[in-house]
């Protein structure tokens, strides 16, 4: 298994078609694909976060730099 290539699954993944159960494939720290639940490539490590919200590609730019 390659630690730089893995899958994050959740029942609440925000996509362009709404919130749905999905698998997010990560390679070298970047989103490679968002796939329907249960269709992640075989052999990759999987981290299931249950019902936590996953927003692939969204960057939280809200920061308190001087605090």
HUVENSUL-V947440 format. One record per backbone hydrogen bond with DSSP energy under -1.0 kcal/mol. CO is the residue of the C=O (numbers start at 1). NH is the residue of the N-H. If there is no record, write none. Layout:
# HUVENSUL-V947440
co->CO nh->NH
co->CO nh->NH
This chain:
# HUVENSUL-V947440
co->2 nh->5
co->4 nh->28
co->6 nh->26
co->7 nh->47
co->8 nh->24
co->9 nh->49
co->10 nh->22
co->12 nh->54
co->13 nh->20
co->15 nh->18
co->18 nh->15
co->20 nh->13
co->21 nh->37
co->22 nh->10
co->23 nh->35
co->24 nh->8
co->25 nh->32
co->25 nh->33
co->26 nh->6
co->27 nh->30
co->30 nh->27
co->33 nh->25
co->35 nh->23
co->36 nh->39
co->41 nh->44
co->45 nh->7
co->47 nh->9
co->49 nh->52
co->50 nh->11
co->54 nh->14
co->55 nh->58
co->59 nh->61
co->64 nh->67
